[in-house]
Amino acid sequence: MVKMINHNTMFLKRRALPVRQSDNSTAELVKDLMDTLSANRENCVGMAANMISVNKAAIIVADGPYQIVMLNPRIIRKEGEYDAEEGCLSLKGVRPCTRYKKIEVEYDTPEWEHKTETFEDFVAQIIQHECDHLMGILI
């Protein structure tokens, strides 16, 4: 189901709770993230669960025609710091931020496969932005 984007910055500044394998609503959350990203694809390349009012550590990132869903993502390595400007569906305007060109991320897939992957460039930037949301950080 397509969800409304949450613009309540008080809610968005909360740290997301871990997604547990025993949580029966995980499949519904993944579907909601996929549907909502698809519906907002014109203006959006990534989304965190708290952007759709679900306080769980889950993100979705567009990588070209593909969507990558990450449960409990954790950036474990960063390299190549640079200054960027980003927008967000939850905020008006564009703001400066610091990002890293290359990151390594540990996460669980929706099928509960644990992965460690390296991402670079724009996809890495999107992941960093969405992981910030999970930590209660807004640009």
QUICORRA-V448443 format. One record per helix or strand of 3 or more residues. SS is the DSSP state (H for helix, E for strand). FROM is the first residue (numbers start at 1). LEN is the number of residues. If there is no record, write none. Layout:
<<SS/FROM/LEN> <SS/FROM/LEN>>
//
This chain:
<<H/9/4> <H/26/14> <E/46/3> <H/49/4> <E/58/6> <E/66/23> <E/91/18> <E/114/7> <H/121/14>>
//
